Amino acid sequence: MNVRLFTIPASHPGLATELMLQHKGIAYKRTDLLPVVSKGVLRAAGFPGVTVPALKIDGSKVQGSRPIARELERLRPEPPLFPADPQQRAAVEEAERFGDERLQHPVRQILWWGMKKDRAPLRSYSEGARIGLPIGLAVKTAAPIVALSARFNEADDEHARQGIAELPGLLNRVDEWIGAGVLGGEQLNVADFQIATSIGLAMTLDDLRPAIENRPAGALAKRVVPNYPGRMPAILPPAWLAPLRGEPAAA
Ligand SMILES: N[C@@H](CCC(=O)N[C@@H](CS)C(=O)NCC(=O)O)C(=O)O
């Protein structure tokens, strides 16, 4: 099998896809792309959409962490990503969809909000990536990329605050799934990879980590993705973090 993964350094669905490939024991090559630039590269490579993860497998193209998971399962059923029991599978797919549609984006918006304030942490998020130019240079010249990424992802004050306010409820949901055995079982499943990577990325922010690391969701992320690249020192306005302390969001 000839497999190439197109991703962006520290992309959480990109990392989820890498973990799925590794779970299946499928060898792959990785192309690391700069955000924004990635859109043109993906189009030039013949993908219909403009987001990572995108995968070329023996010439065919699959894009999006959920379609990719299904294609990997089809191509190499063992070890499985999805439970065989239909009821368990439905529960895992519900958690997976939540990870993709509800959890990924607020984490992405909070991170880009932080990058807008301080680009220096970008270097740590690019650790181990090969983006075709020295990381130091990429970081120095990243202002337009950060500004555009923040704009594309609506990483403005309103959405960052809203994302933080939503986080406790999202984490509760993850903890419940762990308690019910849908996530965090002996054998990791597709939803573990989908969700733990978003939690892992959230934990790279010093502002968010204390509210996550000591709960089941944090333990799952540490198990699934113990060395998530990147670290963002505290940067969010303390008043915005009130919901993480169990206090009402400040007006
Ligand atoms: N929900 C999609 C997420 C795709 C997505 O938004 N990926 C981001 C990276 S995490 C992206 O490609 N952004 C384009 C950019 O930053 O230019 C999936 O799981 O595949």
The ligand as an SDF file (V2000), in Angstrom:
LIG
                    3D

 20 19  0  0  0  0  0  0  0  0999 V2000
  -13.4890   18.2050   10.8830 N   0  0  0  0  0  0  0  0  0  0  0  0
  -12.4680   18.0510    9.8970 C   0  0  0  0  0  0  0  0  0  0  0  0
  -11.4760   19.1510   10.2120 C   0  0  0  0  0  0  0  0  0  0  0  0
  -10.7310   19.6640    9.1030 C   0  0  0  0  0  0  0  0  0  0  0  0
  -10.0050   20.9640    9.4760 C   0  0  0  0  0  0  0  0  0  0  0  0
  -10.6380   22.0030    9.7370 O   0  0  0  0  0  0  0  0  0  0  0  0
   -8.6750   20.8940    9.4820 N   0  0  0  0  0  0  0  0  0  0  0  0
   -7.8800   22.0920    9.7180 C   0  0  0  0  0  0  0  0  0  0  0  0
   -6.6200   21.7570   10.4830 C   0  0  0  0  0  0  0  0  0  0  0  0
   -6.9850   21.1470   12.1240 S   0  0  0  0  0  0  0  0  0  0  0  0
   -7.4560   22.6750    8.3750 C   0  0  0  0  0  0  0  0  0  0  0  0
   -7.1780   21.9660    7.4360 O   0  0  0  0  0  0  0  0  0  0  0  0
   -7.3780   23.9960    8.2930 N   0  0  0  0  0  0  0  0  0  0  0  0
   -6.9540   24.6860    7.1110 C   0  0  0  0  0  0  0  0  0  0  0  0
   -5.9910   25.7530    7.4090 C   0  0  0  0  0  0  0  0  0  0  0  0
   -5.5950   25.9090    8.5720 O   0  0  0  0  0  0  0  0  0  0  0  0
   -5.5820   26.4500    6.4830 O   0  0  0  0  0  0  0  0  0  0  0  0
  -11.8000   16.6750   10.0100 C   0  0  0  0  0  0  0  0  0  0  0  0
  -11.8460   16.0730   11.0730 O   0  0  0  0  0  0  0  0  0  0  0  0
  -11.2530   16.2120    9.0110 O   0  0  0  0  0  0  0  0  0  0  0  0
  1  2  1  0
  2  3  1  0
  2 18  1  0
  3  4  1  0
  4  5  1  0
  5  6  2  0
  5  7  1  0
  7  8  1  0
  8  9  1  0
  8 11  1  0
  9 10  1  0
 11 12  2  0
 11 13  1  0
 13 14  1  0
 14 15  1  0
 15 16  2  0
 15 17  1  0
 18 19  2  0
 18 20  1  0
M  END
$$$$
